[in-house]
Amino acid sequence: MKFAKTQAQIGKVGSLPQRKLTRTTGPDGKPRFVYADAVDCNCVYVGTEAAYDRYQRLAVQEPV
């Protein structure tokens, strides 16, 4: 979880799709998964492909 602290970061969080898991590419060229929440926490959750795979396995075990 990364919190937006500056006005530029707050603007960037607000420009991302809100409360939707989105696949993007990180600066290293590898896939990243991003979940932005500008309303409640003004933060972004960022995970790797391995983290997304864990999330998928947990979602199958215990549907949300």
C-alpha positions in Angstrom: 0.0 0.0 0.0 1.3 3.4 -0.9 -0.3 6.6 0.3 -0.5 9.7 -1.8 1.2 12.6 0.0 1.8 15.3 -2.5 -0.7 17.1 -4.8 0.9 15.4 -7.8 0.5 11.9 -6.2 -3.1 12.7 -5.2 -3.8 13.7 -8.7 -2.3 10.5 -10.1 -4.3 8.3 -7.7 -7.5 10.1 -8.8 -6.7 9.6 -12.4 -6.4 5.8 -12.1 -9.5 3.5 -12.4 -11.0 3.5 -8.9 -11.6 0.4 -6.9 -10.8 -1.8 -9.8 -7.9 -4.2 -10.1 -5.9 -3.1 -13.2 -2.9 -4.7 -14.9 -0.1 -2.4 -15.9 3.6 -2.6 -16.6 6.1 -1.6 -13.9 9.3 0.4 -14.5 11.2 -2.9 -14.8 8.9 -4.0 -17.7 7.3 -6.7 -15.5 3.5 -6.9 -14.9 2.1 -5.0 -11.9 -1.4 -5.0 -10.6 -2.8 -1.8 -9.2 -5.9 -1.0 -7.1 -6.5 2.7 -6.5 -8.8 4.2 -3.8 -8.9 8.0 -3.9 -12.0 8.2 -1.7 -11.3 6.2 1.5 -7.5 6.0 1.9 -6.1 8.1 -1.0 -3.8 5.2 -1.6 -2.8 2.7 -4.2 -2.2 -1.0 -3.6 0.5 -2.4 -5.9 1.4 -6.0 -6.4 3.5 -8.3 -8.6 2.2 -11.2 -10.7 3.0 -13.6 -7.8 0.9 -11.5 -5.5 -2.0 -11.6 -8.0 -1.7 -15.4 -8.3 -2.0 -15.6 -4.5 -5.0 -13.3 -4.6 -6.6 -15.5 -7.2 -6.0 -18.7 -5.2 -7.5 -17.1 -2.1 -10.5 -15.8 -4.0 -11.3 -19.3 -5.2 -11.0 -20.7 -1.6 -13.1 -17.9 0.0 -15.2 -15.8 -2.4 -15.6 -12.2 -1.3 
